[in-house]
Amino acid sequence: MKTAIITGASSGLGREMARQIGDRFGGIREVWLIARREERLQELAEEMPVPVRIFPLDLTETAALEVLERELRERKPEVMFLVNASGYGKIGPVERLSLEEETGMVALNCQALCAVTRLVLPYMARKGRIIQFASAAAFLPQPDFAVYAATKSFVLSYSRALNSELKPREICVTAVCPGPVKTEFFDIAETTGSIPLYKRLVMAKPEKVAALALRDSMMGKTVSVYGPLMKAFWLISKILPHGLLLTVMEQL
């Protein structure tokens, strides 16, 4: 059965990706929604135009990964889309954030993403699509967002390497690198600090970021960056020394 698997589906970009995949791709016969909040998954399932299976799982737990592995092994889906949208960030200096918050970001943003990708890979269809949510924070170290930015740099590097590995299977891996997006992400991020004003001014709408991510994925692009400002930031971060850019950001 042609299937889409989406993590982080209870809110934000994961939720929006589930909606758009369900609406736009008639060949998808079933969508697997994965997130911790079961009630939010139930709400989304009622909106979906295709059959849905709900997995209320915390992907940082070994037992949750075992549940997913068992379901994959028993049902053997033909996975057309894997979307890894689970993740969170915390704002604040490294020495002030708790150890649990910092290691938790690594566990979910990096380790869980790798684990889910590895478990699903044997079931990916030829010409399937893997969409990994990184961030424009991946382009440059981010003081007061240091761990989060580092985890997203990992996702970007991992995704680009994986895309090369999977070319013989014609599977495209796209790292999605938006700037700030108007989602619940910042409700969590700002519990430990505030985002700079310039980031508030360039916030994107999640439906537009998701639509571009899907379009870029179908076009075979390895990186999807929404908006001219973030594309300019990506280019500048390749050209100018990071030390200079960090000085400018500190002044802003």
Accessible surface in RSA format (square Angstrom, percent):
REM  Atomic radii and reference values for relative SASA: ProtOr
REM  Chains: A
REM  Algorithm: Lee & Richards
REM  Probe-radius: 1.40
REM  Slices: 20
REM RES _ NUM      All-atoms   Total-Side   Main-Chain    Non-polar    All polar
REM                ABS   REL    ABS   REL    ABS   REL    ABS   REL    ABS   REL
RES MET A   1   132.45  68.6  87.70  58.0  44.74 106.5  98.19  83.5  34.26  45.4
RES LYS A   2    87.54  42.7  86.60  53.1   0.94   2.2  34.53  31.1  53.01  56.5
RES THR A   3     0.43   0.3   0.43   0.4   0.00   0.0   0.00   0.0   0.43   0.6
RES ALA A   4     0.00   0.0   0.00   0.0   0.00   0.0   0.00   0.0   0.00   0.0
RES ILE A   5     0.00   0.0   0.00   0.0   0.00   0.0   0.00   0.0   0.00   0.0
RES ILE A   6     0.00   0.0   0.00   0.0   0.00   0.0   0.00   0.0   0.00   0.0
RES THR A   7     0.67   0.5   0.67   0.7   0.00   0.0   0.03   0.0   0.63   1.0
RES GLY A   8    15.11  18.6   0.00   N/A  15.11  18.6  11.51  31.6   3.61   8.1
RES ALA A   9     0.00   0.0   0.00   0.0   0.00   0.0   0.00   0.0   0.00   0.0
RES SER A  10     8.26   7.0   8.26  11.0   0.00   0.0   0.00   0.0   8.26  11.6
RES SER A  11    24.04  20.3  20.56  27.4   3.48   8.0   0.36   0.8  23.68  33.2
RES GLY A  12    22.33  27.5   0.00   N/A  22.33  27.5  12.15  33.3  10.18  22.8
RES LEU A  13    27.85  15.5  23.38  16.7   4.47  11.2  23.38  16.4   4.47  12.0
RES GLY A  14     1.54   1.9   0.00   N/A   1.54   1.9   0.00   0.0   1.54   3.5
RES ARG A  15    24.78  10.4  24.78  12.6   0.00   0.0  10.88  14.9  13.89   8.4
RES GLU A  16    23.39  13.4  23.18  17.5   0.21   0.5   1.72   3.3  21.67  17.7
RES MET A  17     0.00   0.0   0.00   0.0   0.00   0.0   0.00   0.0   0.00   0.0
RES ALA A  18     0.00   0.0   0.00   0.0   0.00   0.0   0.00   0.0   0.00   0.0
RES ARG A  19    81.82  34.4  80.06  40.8   1.76   4.2  26.83  36.7  54.99  33.3
RES GLN A  20    22.63  12.7  21.82  15.9   0.81   1.9  14.72  31.3   7.91   6.0
RES ILE A  21     0.00   0.0   0.00   0.0   0.00   0.0   0.00   0.0   0.00   0.0
RES GLY A  22     6.05   7.5   0.00   N/A   6.05   7.5   0.00   0.0   6.05  13.6
RES ASP A  23   105.59  74.0  71.38  71.0  34.21  80.9  23.19  54.6  82.40  82.2
RES ARG A  24   116.19  48.8  83.38  42.5  32.81  78.1  44.67  61.0  71.53  43.4
RES PHE A  25    39.01  19.5  35.62  22.1   3.39   8.8  38.88  23.6   0.12   0.3
RES GLY A  26    62.95  77.6   0.00   N/A  62.95  77.6  44.31 121.6  18.64  41.8
RES GLY A  27    39.25  48.4   0.00   N/A  39.25  48.4  29.89  82.0   9.36  21.0
RES ILE A  28     5.28   3.0   4.02   3.0   1.26   3.0   4.02   2.9   1.26   3.4
RES ARG A  29   146.70  61.6 141.95  72.4   4.75  11.3  38.50  52.6 108.19  65.6
RES GLU A  30    27.08  15.5  27.08  20.5   0.00   0.0   0.05   0.1  27.04  22.1
RES VAL A  31     0.00   0.0   0.00   0.0   0.00   0.0   0.00   0.0   0.00   0.0
RES TRP A  32     0.74   0.3   0.74   0.4   0.00   0.0   0.74   0.4   0.00   0.0
RES LEU A  33     0.00   0.0   0.00   0.0   0.00   0.0   0.00   0.0   0.00   0.0
RES ILE A  34     0.02   0.0   0.01   0.0   0.00   0.0   0.01   0.0   0.00   0.0
RES ALA A  35     8.44   7.8   2.97   4.6   5.48  12.5   8.44  11.9   0.00   0.0
RES ARG A  36   169.64  71.2 147.54  75.2  22.10  52.6  38.03  52.0 131.61  79.8
RES ARG A  37    87.89  36.9  83.72  42.7   4.17   9.9  43.04  58.8  44.85  27.2
RES GLU A  38    85.64  49.2  84.28  63.8   1.35   3.2  18.65  36.1  66.98  54.7
RES GLU A  39   102.98  59.1  96.95  73.3   6.03  14.4  59.29 114.7  43.70  35.7
RES ARG A  40    52.03  21.8  52.03  26.5   0.00   0.0  16.00  21.9  36.03  21.8
RES LEU A  41     0.00   0.0   0.00   0.0   0.00   0.0   0.00   0.0   0.00   0.0
RES GLN A  42    83.30  46.6  83.27  60.9   0.03   0.1  26.00  55.3  57.31  43.5
RES GLU A  43    85.07  48.8  81.85  61.9   3.22   7.7  34.78  67.3  50.29  41.1
RES LEU A  44     0.00   0.0   0.00   0.0   0.00   0.0   0.00   0.0   0.00   0.0
RES ALA A  45    25.10  23.1  13.64  21.0  11.46  26.1  13.94  19.6  11.16  29.6
RES GLU A  46   151.30  86.9 112.85  85.4  38.45  91.5  48.19  93.2 103.12  84.2
RES GLU A  47    94.71  54.4  61.21  46.3  33.50  79.8  42.48  82.2  52.24  42.7
RES MET A  48    18.78   9.7   0.77   0.5  18.01  42.9   0.30   0.3  18.48  24.5
RES PRO A  49    83.90  61.1  40.77  37.2  43.13 156.8  54.95  45.4  28.95 179.9
RES VAL A  50    25.45  16.7  17.62  15.9   7.83  18.9  20.88  18.1   4.56  12.4
RES PRO A  51    88.82  64.7  77.03  70.2  11.79  42.9  88.21  72.8   0.61   3.8
RES VAL A  52    36.32  23.9   4.47   4.0  31.85  76.8   4.48   3.9  31.85  86.4
RES ARG A  53    52.23  21.9  47.70  24.3   4.54  10.8  16.93  23.1  35.31  21.4
RES ILE A  54    43.51  24.8  18.83  14.0  24.69  59.5  18.83  13.6  24.69  67.0
RES PHE A  55    10.93   5.5  10.01   6.2   0.93   2.4  10.93   6.6   0.00   0.0
RES PRO A  56    59.46  43.3  39.86  36.3  19.61  71.3  39.86  32.9  19.61 121.9
RES LEU A  57    22.29  12.4  18.23  13.0   4.06  10.2  20.60  14.5   1.69   4.5
RES ASP A  58    41.59  29.1  35.89  35.7   5.70  13.5  10.51  24.7  31.08  31.0
RES LEU A  59     8.43   4.7   4.97   3.6   3.46   8.7   4.97   3.5   3.46   9.3
RES THR A  60    61.03  43.4  29.58  30.0  31.46  75.0  21.90  29.4  39.13  59.2
RES GLU A  61    94.84  54.4  90.70  68.6   4.14   9.9  30.98  59.9  63.85  52.1
RES THR A  62    97.50  69.3  91.90  93.2   5.60  13.3  55.01  73.9  42.49  64.2
RES ALA A  63    63.32  58.2  58.40  90.1   4.92  11.2  59.39  83.6   3.93  10.4
RES ALA A  64     5.80   5.3   2.69   4.2   3.11   7.1   5.13   7.2   0.68   1.8
RES LEU A  65    33.90  18.9  33.41  23.9   0.49   1.2  33.71  23.7   0.19   0.5
RES GLU A  66    92.09  52.9  89.10  67.4   2.99   7.1  28.87  55.8  63.22  51.6
RES VAL A  67    42.45  27.9  42.45  38.4   0.00   0.0  42.45  36.9   0.00   0.0
RES LEU A  68     0.00   0.0   0.00   0.0   0.00   0.0   0.00   0.0   0.00   0.0
RES GLU A  69    75.35  43.3  74.94  56.7   0.41   1.0  10.59  20.5  64.76  52.9
RES ARG A  70    99.83  41.9  99.64  50.8   0.19   0.5  29.52  40.3  70.31  42.6
RES GLU A  71    28.21  16.2  28.21  21.3   0.00   0.0   0.38   0.7  27.83  22.7
RES LEU A  72     1.29   0.7   1.29   0.9   0.00   0.0   1.29   0.9   0.00   0.0
RES ARG A  73   122.13  51.3 121.29  61.8   0.85   2.0  57.64  78.8  64.49  39.1
RES GLU A  74   118.46  68.0  84.50  63.9  33.96  80.9  37.89  73.3  80.58  65.8
RES ARG A  75   130.23  54.7 103.14  52.6  27.10  64.5  23.88  32.6 106.36  64.5
RES LYS A  76   139.40  68.0 123.50  75.8  15.90  37.8  95.84  86.3  43.56  46.4
RES PRO A  77     8.40   6.1   2.89   2.6   5.50  20.0   4.38   3.6   4.01  24.9
RES GLU A  78    74.34  42.7  70.78  53.5   3.56   8.5  26.49  51.2  47.85  39.1
RES VAL A  79     0.00   0.0   0.00   0.0   0.00   0.0   0.00   0.0   0.00   0.0
RES MET A  80    42.56  22.0  40.97  27.1   1.59   3.8  40.97  34.8   1.59   2.1
RES PHE A  81     7.88   3.9   7.88   4.9   0.00   0.0   7.88   4.8   0.00   0.0
RES LEU A  82     0.15   0.1   0.15   0.1   0.00   0.0   0.15   0.1   0.00   0.0
RES VAL A  83     0.00   0.0   0.00   0.0   0.00   0.0   0.00   0.0   0.00   0.0
RES ASN A  84     2.79   1.9   2.24   2.2   0.55   1.3   1.02   2.5   1.77   1.7
RES ALA A  85    21.05  19.4   0.65   1.0  20.41  46.4   0.76   1.1  20.29  53.7
RES SER A  86    21.80  18.4  13.81  18.4   7.99  18.4  10.92  23.3  10.88  15.2
RES GLY A  87    31.59  39.0   0.00   N/A  31.59  39.0   5.41  14.9  26.18  58.6
RES TYR A  88    43.97  20.5  43.75  24.9   0.22   0.6  34.37  25.8   9.60  11.8
RES GLY A  89     0.10   0.1   0.00   N/A   0.10   0.1   0.00   0.0   0.10   0.2
RES LYS A  90    26.64  13.0  25.67  15.8   0.96   2.3   8.26   7.4  18.37  19.6
RES ILE A  91    13.83   7.9  13.83  10.3   0.00   0.0  13.83  10.0   0.00   0.0
RES GLY A  92     6.13   7.6   0.00   N/A   6.13   7.6   5.13  14.1   1.00   2.2
RES PRO A  93    44.55  32.5  41.20  37.6   3.35  12.2  44.55  36.8   0.00   0.0
RES VAL A  94    78.69  51.8  70.50  63.8   8.19  19.7  70.50  61.3   8.19  22.2
RES GLU A  95   156.97  90.1 117.06  88.6  39.91  95.0  47.71  92.3 109.26  89.2
RES ARG A  96   191.07  80.2 156.30  79.7  34.77  82.8  50.92  69.6 140.16  84.9
RES LEU A  97    19.52  10.9   7.30   5.2  12.21  30.7   8.14   5.7  11.38  30.6
RES SER A  98    53.85  45.5  41.51  55.4  12.34  28.4  49.36 105.1   4.48   6.3
RES LEU A  99   137.70  76.7 128.29  91.8   9.40  23.6 130.70  91.8   7.00  18.8
RES GLU A 100   144.03  82.7 136.33 103.1   7.70  18.3  53.89 104.2  90.13  73.6
RES GLU A 101    40.77  23.4  39.18  29.6   1.58   3.8  16.13  31.2  24.63  20.1
RES GLU A 102    24.57  14.1  23.96  18.1   0.60   1.4   5.58  10.8  18.99  15.5
RES THR A 103    73.36  52.2  69.03  70.0   4.33  10.3  56.26  75.6  17.10  25.8
RES GLY A 104    19.12  23.6   0.00   N/A  19.12  23.6  18.55  50.9   0.57   1.3
RES MET A 105     0.42   0.2   0.42   0.3   0.00   0.0   0.42   0.4   0.00   0.0
RES VAL A 106    70.49  46.4  70.49  63.8   0.00   0.0  70.49  61.2   0.00   0.0
RES ALA A 107    27.26  25.1  25.47  39.3   1.79   4.1  26.47  37.3   0.79   2.1
RES LEU A 108    32.49  18.1  31.56  22.6   0.93   2.3  31.56  22.2   0.93   2.5
RES ASN A 109     0.78   0.5   0.00   0.0   0.78   1.9   0.58   1.4   0.21   0.2
RES CYS A 110    12.21   9.2  12.15  13.6   0.05   0.1   7.33  18.6   4.88   5.3
RES GLN A 111   122.69  68.6 115.39  84.3   7.29  17.4  36.54  77.8  86.14  65.3
RES ALA A 112     2.82   2.6   1.24   1.9   1.59   3.6   2.82   4.0   0.00   0.0
RES LEU A 113     7.47   4.2   3.82   2.7   3.65   9.2   6.92   4.9   0.55   1.5
RES CYS A 114    32.86  24.9  31.51  35.1   1.35   3.2  21.77  55.2  11.09  12.0
RES ALA A 115    24.00  22.1  14.92  23.0   9.08  20.7  23.69  33.4   0.31   0.8
RES VAL A 116     0.36   0.2   0.36   0.3   0.00   0.0   0.36   0.3   0.00   0.0
RES THR A 117     0.00   0.0   0.00   0.0   0.00   0.0   0.00   0.0   0.00   0.0
RES ARG A 118   151.37  63.6 151.12  77.0   0.24   0.6  59.82  81.8  91.55  55.5
RES LEU A 119    35.33  19.7  30.21  21.6   5.13  12.9  32.39  22.7   2.94   7.9
RES VAL A 120     0.00   0.0   0.00   0.0   0.00   0.0   0.00   0.0   0.00   0.0
RES LEU A 121    24.85  13.8  24.71  17.7   0.14   0.4  24.81  17.4   0.04   0.1
RES PRO A 122    83.74  61.0  48.35  44.1  35.39 128.7  57.37  47.4  26.37 163.9
RES TYR A 123    52.84  24.7  44.03  25.1   8.80  22.9  28.37  21.3  24.46  30.2
RES MET A 124     9.81   5.1   0.08   0.1   9.73  23.2   0.08   0.1   9.73  12.9
RES ALA A 125    10.32   9.5   3.07   4.7   7.25  16.5  10.32  14.5   0.00   0.0
RES ARG A 126   145.29  61.0 125.69  64.1  19.60  46.7  59.25  81.0  86.03  52.1
RES LYS A 127   129.41  63.1 119.62  73.4   9.79  23.3  62.13  55.9  67.29  71.7
RES GLY A 128     0.51   0.6   0.00   N/A   0.51   0.6   0.51   1.4   0.00   0.0
RES ARG A 129    34.50  14.5  34.50  17.6   0.00   0.0   2.89   4.0  31.61  19.2
RES ILE A 130     0.03   0.0   0.03   0.0   0.00   0.0   0.03   0.0   0.00   0.0
RES ILE A 131     0.00   0.0   0.00   0.0   0.00   0.0   0.00   0.0   0.00   0.0
RES GLN A 132     0.00   0.0   0.00   0.0   0.00   0.0   0.00   0.0   0.00   0.0
RES PHE A 133    11.32   5.7  10.12   6.3   1.20   3.1  10.12   6.1   1.20   3.4
RES ALA A 134     5.83   5.4   0.00   0.0   5.83  13.3   0.00   0.0   5.83  15.5
RES SER A 135    12.56  10.6  12.56  16.8   0.00   0.0   2.70   5.7   9.87  13.8
RES ALA A 136     4.58   4.2   4.56   7.0   0.02   0.1   4.58   6.5   0.00   0.0
RES ALA A 137    10.26   9.4   5.56   8.6   4.70  10.7   7.51  10.6   2.75   7.3
RES ALA A 138    10.53   9.7   0.00   0.0  10.53  23.9   0.00   0.0  10.53  27.9
RES PHE A 139    16.34   8.2   2.25   1.4  14.09  36.7   8.15   4.9   8.19  23.4
RES LEU A 140     2.83   1.6   0.25   0.2   2.58   6.5   2.35   1.6   0.48   1.3
RES PRO A 141    72.92  53.1  63.74  58.1   9.18  33.4  71.99  59.4   0.93   5.8
RES GLN A 142     9.55   5.3   7.52   5.5   2.03   4.8   1.15   2.5   8.40   6.4
RES PRO A 143    69.36  50.6  46.20  42.1  23.17  84.2  54.13  44.7  15.23  94.6
RES ASP A 144    74.74  52.4  68.99  68.7   5.75  13.6  13.18  31.0  61.56  61.4
RES PHE A 145    16.05   8.0  14.97   9.3   1.08   2.8  16.05   9.7   0.00   0.0
RES ALA A 146    40.85  37.6  31.85  49.1   9.01  20.5  33.68  47.4   7.17  19.0
RES VAL A 147    27.64  18.2  23.06  20.9   4.57  11.0  25.56  22.2   2.07   5.6
RES TYR A 148    17.95   8.4  17.60  10.0   0.35   0.9   3.26   2.4  14.70  18.1
RES ALA A 149     2.15   2.0   1.95   3.0   0.20   0.5   2.15   3.0   0.00   0.0
RES ALA A 150    62.19  57.2  48.98  75.6  13.22  30.1  55.60  78.3   6.59  17.5
RES THR A 151     4.30   3.1   2.46   2.5   1.83   4.4   4.26   5.7   0.04   0.1
RES LYS A 152     9.65   4.7   9.65   5.9   0.00   0.0   1.62   1.5   8.03   8.6
RES SER A 153    44.83  37.9  40.12  53.5   4.71  10.9  29.67  63.2  15.16  21.2
RES PHE A 154    84.97  42.5  77.23  47.8   7.75  20.2  83.96  50.9   1.01   2.9
RES VAL A 155     0.00   0.0   0.00   0.0   0.00   0.0   0.00   0.0   0.00   0.0
RES LEU A 156    21.71  12.1  21.71  15.5   0.00   0.0  21.71  15.3   0.00   0.0
RES SER A 157    74.12  62.6  65.26  87.1   8.86  20.4  33.86  72.1  40.25  56.4
RES TYR A 158    54.05  25.2  46.83  26.6   7.22  18.8  45.96  34.5   8.09  10.0
RES SER A 159     0.25   0.2   0.20   0.3   0.04   0.1   0.25   0.5   0.00   0.0
RES ARG A 160   107.74  45.2 102.14  52.1   5.60  13.3  23.88  32.6  83.86  50.8
RES ALA A 161    56.43  51.9  45.77  70.6  10.65  24.2  54.56  76.8   1.86   4.9
RES LEU A 162    11.29   6.3   9.86   7.1   1.43   3.6  10.85   7.6   0.44   1.2
RES ASN A 163    12.94   8.9  12.94  12.5   0.00   0.0   0.00   0.0  12.94  12.5
RES SER A 164    66.19  55.9  54.99  73.4  11.20  25.8  29.78  63.4  36.41  51.0
RES GLU A 165   125.40  72.0 100.54  76.1  24.86  59.2  42.45  82.1  82.94  67.7
RES LEU A 166    13.75   7.7  13.51   9.7   0.24   0.6  13.75   9.7   0.00   0.0
RES LYS A 167   132.18  64.5 120.28  73.8  11.90  28.3  69.55  62.6  62.62  66.7
RES PRO A 168    99.33  72.4  77.93  71.0  21.40  77.8  90.60  74.8   8.73  54.3
RES ARG A 169    77.18  32.4  77.18  39.3   0.00   0.0  42.84  58.5  34.34  20.8
RES GLU A 170    78.65  45.2  65.03  49.2  13.61  32.4  35.87  69.4  42.77  34.9
RES ILE A 171     3.28   1.9   0.00   0.0   3.28   7.9   0.28   0.2   3.00   8.1
RES CYS A 172    11.82   8.9   9.74  10.9   2.07   4.9  10.52  26.7   1.29   1.4
RES VAL A 173     0.13   0.1   0.00   0.0   0.13   0.3   0.00   0.0   0.13   0.4
RES THR A 174     0.00   0.0   0.00   0.0   0.00   0.0   0.00   0.0   0.00   0.0
RES ALA A 175     0.00   0.0   0.00   0.0   0.00   0.0   0.00   0.0   0.00   0.0
RES VAL A 176     1.95   1.3   1.95   1.8   0.00   0.0   1.95   1.7   0.00   0.0
RES CYS A 177     0.00   0.0   0.00   0.0   0.00   0.0   0.00   0.0   0.00   0.0
RES PRO A 178     7.56   5.5   6.96   6.3   0.60   2.2   7.19   5.9   0.37   2.3
RES GLY A 179    14.87  18.3   0.00   N/A  14.87  18.3   6.76  18.5   8.11  18.2
RES PRO A 180    16.79  12.2  10.85   9.9   5.94  21.6  15.77  13.0   1.02   6.3
RES VAL A 181     9.92   6.5   7.38   6.7   2.55   6.1   7.38   6.4   2.55   6.9
RES LYS A 182   122.20  59.6 104.11  63.9  18.09  43.1  61.50  55.4  60.70  64.7
RES THR A 183    32.63  23.2   7.51   7.6  25.12  59.9  14.88  20.0  17.75  26.8
RES GLU A 184    58.82  33.8  57.16  43.2   1.67   4.0  32.47  62.8  26.35  21.5
RES PHE A 185    46.16  23.1  36.87  22.8   9.29  24.2  43.39  26.3   2.76   7.9
RES PHE A 186    20.79  10.4  20.02  12.4   0.76   2.0  20.33  12.3   0.45   1.3
RES ASP A 187   102.67  71.9  85.07  84.7  17.60  41.6  32.18  75.7  70.49  70.3
RES ILE A 188    75.76  43.1  74.77  55.7   0.99   2.4  75.76  54.6   0.00   0.0
RES ALA A 189     0.00   0.0   0.00   0.0   0.00   0.0   0.00   0.0   0.00   0.0
RES GLU A 190    54.05  31.0  33.21  25.1  20.85  49.6  15.16  29.3  38.90  31.8
RES THR A 191    91.88  65.3  53.87  54.6  38.01  90.6  62.07  83.4  29.81  45.1
RES THR A 192    49.23  35.0  20.32  20.6  28.91  68.9  29.23  39.3  20.00  30.2
RES GLY A 193    26.66  32.9   0.00   N/A  26.66  32.9  23.71  65.1   2.95   6.6
RES SER A 194    88.12  74.5  67.16  89.6  20.96  48.3  29.79  63.4  58.33  81.7
RES ILE A 195     9.49   5.4   1.84   1.4   7.64  18.4   1.87   1.3   7.61  20.7
RES PRO A 196    52.61  38.3  40.94  37.3  11.67  42.4  52.61  43.4   0.00   0.0
RES LEU A 197   123.83  69.0 114.50  81.9   9.33  23.5 115.91  81.4   7.93  21.3
RES TYR A 198    66.12  30.9  62.82  35.7   3.30   8.6  59.67  44.8   6.45   7.9
RES LYS A 199    32.17  15.7  32.17  19.7   0.00   0.0  18.78  16.9  13.39  14.3
RES ARG A 200   109.17  45.8  94.38  48.1  14.79  35.2  31.30  42.8  77.88  47.2
RES LEU A 201   135.64  75.5 102.52  73.3  33.11  83.2 105.83  74.3  29.81  80.2
RES VAL A 202    46.12  30.3  25.71  23.3  20.41  49.2  33.21  28.9  12.90  35.0
RES MET A 203    41.71  21.6  20.82  13.8  20.89  49.7   7.43   6.3  34.28  45.4
RES ALA A 204    13.08  12.0   6.44   9.9   6.63  15.1  13.08  18.4   0.00   0.0
RES LYS A 205   102.04  49.8 100.65  61.8   1.40   3.3  48.30  43.5  53.74  57.2
RES PRO A 206    26.09  19.0  26.09  23.8   0.00   0.0  26.09  21.5   0.00   0.0
RES GLU A 207    75.48  43.3  73.86  55.9   1.62   3.8  35.75  69.1  39.73  32.4
RES LYS A 208   103.80  50.6  99.31  60.9   4.49  10.7  53.05  47.7  50.76  54.1
RES VAL A 209     1.52   1.0   0.86   0.8   0.66   1.6   0.86   0.7   0.66   1.8
RES ALA A 210     0.00   0.0   0.00   0.0   0.00   0.0   0.00   0.0   0.00   0.0
RES ALA A 211    28.34  26.1  28.34  43.7   0.00   0.0  28.34  39.9   0.00   0.0
RES LEU A 212    23.51  13.1  23.31  16.7   0.19   0.5  23.31  16.4   0.19   0.5
RES ALA A 213     0.00   0.0   0.00   0.0   0.00   0.0   0.00   0.0   0.00   0.0
RES LEU A 214     0.00   0.0   0.00   0.0   0.00   0.0   0.00   0.0   0.00   0.0
RES ARG A 215   120.82  50.7 118.95  60.6   1.87   4.4  46.05  62.9  74.77  45.3
RES ASP A 216     6.88   4.8   6.88   6.8   0.00   0.0   0.00   0.0   6.88   6.9
RES SER A 217     0.00   0.0   0.00   0.0   0.00   0.0   0.00   0.0   0.00   0.0
RES MET A 218    90.10  46.7  71.09  47.0  19.01  45.3  71.27  60.6  18.83  25.0
RES MET A 219   126.49  65.5  89.62  59.3  36.86  87.8  85.88  73.0  40.61  53.8
RES GLY A 220    36.72  45.3   0.00   N/A  36.72  45.3  15.15  41.6  21.57  48.3
RES LYS A 221    95.71  46.7  89.68  55.0   6.03  14.3  50.97  45.9  44.74  47.7
RES THR A 222    42.80  30.4  39.36  39.9   3.44   8.2  23.77  31.9  19.03  28.8
RES VAL A 223    14.94   9.8   3.57   3.2  11.37  27.4   3.57   3.1  11.37  30.8
RES SER A 224     1.98   1.7   1.43   1.9   0.56   1.3   0.21   0.5   1.77   2.5
RES VAL A 225     6.13   4.0   2.23   2.0   3.91   9.4   2.23   1.9   3.91  10.6
RES TYR A 226    60.48  28.2  58.38  33.2   2.10   5.5  36.87  27.7  23.61  29.1
RES GLY A 227    17.44  21.5   0.00   N/A  17.44  21.5  14.11  38.7   3.33   7.5
RES PRO A 228   115.98  84.5 106.63  97.2   9.35  34.0 110.99  91.6   4.99  31.0
RES LEU A 229   111.53  62.1 107.25  76.7   4.28  10.8 107.55  75.5   3.98  10.7
RES MET A 230    31.04  16.1  30.88  20.4   0.16   0.4  28.30  24.1   2.74   3.6
RES LYS A 231   107.01  52.2 102.49  62.9   4.51  10.7  53.29  48.0  53.72  57.2
RES ALA A 232    44.18  40.6  37.88  58.5   6.30  14.3  43.72  61.6   0.46   1.2
RES PHE A 233    45.77  22.9  43.37  26.9   2.40   6.2  45.31  27.5   0.47   1.3
RES TRP A 234    56.94  22.9  56.94  27.6   0.00   0.0  51.71  27.6   5.23   8.5
RES LEU A 235   103.79  57.8 101.60  72.7   2.19   5.5 103.49  72.7   0.30   0.8
RES ILE A 236    70.56  40.2  70.30  52.4   0.27   0.6  70.56  50.8   0.00   0.0
RES SER A 237     9.50   8.0   2.62   3.5   6.88  15.8   0.18   0.4   9.32  13.1
RES LYS A 238   130.51  63.7  91.59  56.2  38.92  92.7  62.50  56.3  68.01  72.4
RES ILE A 239   116.90  66.5  88.11  65.6  28.79  69.4  92.37  66.5  24.53  66.6
RES LEU A 240    71.63  39.9  66.77  47.8   4.86  12.2  67.16  47.2   4.47  12.0
RES PRO A 241    87.72  63.9  75.00  68.4  12.71  46.2  87.22  72.0   0.50   3.1
RES HIS A 242    72.24  39.5  66.40  46.2   5.83  14.9  48.19  49.7  24.04  28.0
RES GLY A 243    47.11  58.1   0.00   N/A  47.11  58.1  36.65 100.6  10.46  23.4
RES LEU A 244    90.79  50.6  82.73  59.2   8.06  20.3  87.27  61.3   3.52   9.5
RES LEU A 245    18.22  10.1  17.98  12.9   0.24   0.6  17.98  12.6   0.24   0.6
RES LEU A 246    37.42  20.8  37.42  26.8   0.00   0.0  37.42  26.3   0.00   0.0
RES THR A 247    69.33  49.3  69.00  69.9   0.33   0.8  44.28  59.5  25.05  37.9
RES VAL A 248    71.04  46.7  69.40  62.8   1.64   4.0  71.04  61.7   0.00   0.0
RES MET A 249    38.22  19.8  28.48  18.9   9.73  23.2  28.57  24.3   9.64  12.8
RES GLU A 250   120.38  69.1  84.90  64.2  35.48  84.5  36.66  70.9  83.72  68.4
RES GLN A 251   148.04  82.8 114.95  84.0  33.08  78.8  41.55  88.4 106.49  80.8
RES LEU A 252   129.17  71.9  80.77  57.8  48.40 121.7  94.21  66.2  34.95  94.1
END  Absolute sums over single chains surface
CHAIN  1 A    11896.7       9764.8       2131.9       6823.7       5073.1
END  Absolute sums over all chains
TOTAL         11896.7       9764.8       2131.9       6823.7       5073.1
